[in-house]
């Protein structure tokens, strides 16, 4: 089968598009023919040598997938041949990734694809959707009627947070860097959009919500905690999802006197049951068409290196050329 893989960590140019043996499903594994896969920042960190865990070599990159079941292991109970499925959490914790024509995946990490969702839509929702749901509802315990601030509402995770918060009955304010992204966020349902390049974020938030923000979702690697603390409401919750090596200053006094709480998490440490609960809600929203992931670029699997470079340029170097997810078709 064709796959995008590495034989040693390093830059995007290390990605090889070539032939690897097709896996055979065993036990609780399902063999899935890939129809669409998505690129995530963590894919680029692993490819570049982030030492989170030992990786098998050659290593197939990629976390997210959508496709069709073509064979089931002897212990599979959730799926059958011909089922459409989507999932994430591959290419992590020593598992092989999804950038291939076929993948053997434990059924616990797969979910039925809703009838009204395309494979591209399901793949684009996978890691970013589960991450957003875990943070908003599992950690921050968002309630209807509350106010959410999300940094970068046009991005992969940011746009998911925006839409999920709206679907849950919250008001949402977000930041963007240009007029095009501002329109995108308004189209997704944002109640107020702030251009952080030309407007004062704190003043704009205060004008929007005098009592402050109940849930702040930070997407950047080096947060400005003074600004975030200033906009938090009493007992506000701050969610972090990036910045493994970040060491920014933190305003302990102003934060704790408001009774605020800080929630840091990584999606791949959530259990299979926790992630399945997220996927169930995501499927309901996909069928209701109240959740529409933003797809910014599409590539063939043979262009995985170019896709990784685009993701890396935007994640690490703030190129600003990406508004949503990158999808590859095997």
N, C-alpha and C positions, 0 to 999 in steps of 0.2 A: 504494500500500500504506500501511497505518497504521504509524507509527513514533513512538518517544519520542526527541526530539532537542532540541538547543539551537542558537540562532543567535548567542548570545553567552554567555560564561562568567559564572558567578555562583551564587546560591543555588538550592535545589531548585525554587523557583517559576519559574525560567527554563526548566524543561523543558516543551516543547511536545508535546502528543499530537495528531498530525495526519497529513496525507497527504504522502508523498514518492514520487518515481518508483521503481518496482521495478527493482532492478539486473539486469543481464544478465551471466551468467558468461562469462569469456573465458579462453582458454589453459588454465591449470591450476586455474581457479576452479570451484567447485561451488555451485550455487544451492540453498540450504537453506530449507525452510519451517520456521520456528521453532515448536517445541512448548512449550518452557520456556526461560527465561533466569534468571540469578541476579545478585544485586547484590553488589558487592565494594567495600571501602573505596576502592580506587584509582579506581573509577568516580566517586566523589564528589569526590576531589581534582581530577581532570581537569575535571569539570563546573564546579568552583569556581575554575578558572583556574591550576592548577599548571602551570608552564611547562616541561614535560619535553621537548616537541617541538611542532612546528606542527600544528594540527588543521584538517582541512577543515571548512568551514561551508556549509550546516548540518551539524552533527555528531551522528550517532546514538551514544548512550551504550551502555555495556555491553561486558563481556569474554566472558562465558560463554554457552554455548548447548547445546541438544539439539533435534534435529528430524529431518526427512526430506529426502533428496535428491530434488529435482524436475527438475533439469537439470544437465548437465555440460558444461564447456568442452571444446574440441577436443583438448586435451592431457592430460585427466584419465585416470589409470590405476588409481587406488586404489578408486574408488567408481562406482556406477551408480545410475540412477534407482530410487527405492524403498528405498534403503539407509537405515537409521537411523544417525545419527551424533551425536557430541558433540564439544565442543572448547572452547578458551579462546584467550587471546592476541589477541582482537579489540579494536577500540577503542583500540589502542596503536600507537605508532610511526607515526602518521599513517593507520592503517587505520580504516575505519568500524566502528562497534560492532554489537551484536546485538539491541538493543531495537527490533525491527521484525518485521513478518510474514515478510519474506524477507531473506536475506543472501547475498551472493556472497563465498565464502571460499576461499582457496588450500587445496588438498587436504592440504598438508603440516601444516596446523593442525587437521585433523579426524581422528577415531578412530571405529571401529565401536562402536555401542552394544550392550553385551551383552544377550542375550535375556532375562535375568532382572532387568534394570535398567529402571526406568521412565524416561521423559524427565526428570521432575522430579529423580529421584535422580542421573542422569547430569549434569544441569546443576549441581546442588548440589555435585557432586564436582570440578568442572572446575578452576578456578583454585586453590582451597584444596587439592585433592588433589595436583595437580602440584607446587604449592609445598611441601607437606609431604614428598612423595617426594624432591624435589630436595634438601631440607635434611637429612632423616634419612639418606638413603643416598648421595646424590651428594656432599654436603659432610661430614657427620659420620661417614659410614661405619659406621652402627650395625650391631652384631653381635648375634646371638641370645645371651641370657643377660645382656646388659648392662642397666643401669638408666637410665631416661629420666625427666626432670622437665619437665613442660610447664606453663607459666603460663596459666591459663584454659582448662581442658580441656573446657569446655562450648561454647566459641566455634566459629566456622566452621573456622579453621585448627587450633585446639587439639584439637577432637574428631577431626579427621583424623589429627593427629600421634599422639594417644592410640591410636586403632584400628590405625594402620599399625605402630606400635611393638609392640603386642600381637601382631599378625599375624606379625611378624618374630621373635617369641620373646623380647621384652624385658619387663622389669618396669617399670611406669609409676606414678609419683606425680604428682598434679596439684593445682592450687589452684582454689578456687571462692569465690564470695561469699555463697552461701546454701545452705540444706538441699536445695532443689529441684534446684539445679545439681549438688550433691554426689551425689544419687541418680542423676541422669542420667549422670554420669561413671562411677559404679559399674556402672550397667547397660551401659555401653560397654566395661567390662573393666578400669577403673583398679584397681590393687592397693592404693593408698592415696590418700585424698582429704583435703586440708587446707583448712579455712575460714580464709582469710587475714585475715578481719575479727576472728576470735575466738581464733585459735591462732598460736603462734610457728612460723613456717615453718621456720626453721633447726633448731630443736629437733625438730620433727616429722620432718623429712628425716633428721636424724641417728639418730633412733629407728628409722626405716624401713630405712636403709642406712648402717651405721656407717662404711663405707669411702667414702661419698660417691656422687655421681651421675656417670655416665659421659657422658651427653648432656643438656645443659640447653637447652630450647627456650623462648626469650623472645618473647612476643607483644606486650608493651606498648611504647609509644612512648618512655617515659623509664625505662629499666631501673635498678634498684638493683644496681649491679655488686658492691657489698660483700656483699650477701646471696647473689647468684649465685656469686661466687667462693668464699664460705664453704661452699656445699653441693657444689661440684665435687670430684670424685675426682682423684687424681693422673692426669695426662694426660687430663683431661676435656675435652670439646668443648662450646663454647657457641655456639649458633646464634641469630643475630639476623635479624628479617624486617620490622622496623618502626622508625620514628624518623628519617626523612630529615633533619630539622632538629634532632634531639636533640643535646645536648652535656652528658651527665651525667659526673660524676666517675668515674674508673676506677682501681681499686687495682692498679697495675702490679706492684708488688713481690709481694704475695700470689698474684697470678695467675701470674706467670712462674715462681716457684719451685716451683709444682706441675706445671710443664710443660704447662699447659693451652693450648688453641688457640681462637681466635675466628673464627667464620665468618659473614660478612654476605653476603646475596645478595638479588637481586630476580628473581622468576620470569620476567619478560618478556625478560630478557637471555639466558636459556638458549636454545640452538639448537633448531630443529624436531626434529632427531634425538634430542636429550636429552629433550625433552618427550614425544616418542613412546615412548621407552623407559619413562618413568614411566607413561604411559597404558596401555601393555601390561600392566604389573603391576596397575594400578588395575582394569582390566577383569577380570583373573583373580580379584581379591578381590571385585569386585561380583558375579560369577557364583557365587562360593562363599558369598556373603552374609556375609562377614567384614568388610565395609566398608559402613557404613550412615550416610550423611551426615545430620546434624541439620537439619531444615527448621523454622524458627521461625515464619515468617509467609509468607502467600501473597497476592498482589495480581494484579489484571488489569494488562495493560500500560498501560492508560489511567490507572492510579494510580501511574505511575513516580515522580512527584514526591513523593508520600507515602512510597513505599518508600525513596527517597533520603534523605528527612528522617529516617526511622527509623534507617537505617544511620549517618548522620552524627551523630545524637544519641548513639549508642552508641560509635562510633569516637572521636569528638573530645571528647564531653562525659560519657562514662562513665555513661550513663543506666541501664544494667543491665536494659533491657527486651528484650534480644535474646539468645537462646540457640540459635545456629545460623544457617542461611542464610535469606535472603529470596528467594523465587521469584516470578517474574511469568509469567503466561500470556498470550501474544499473542492 
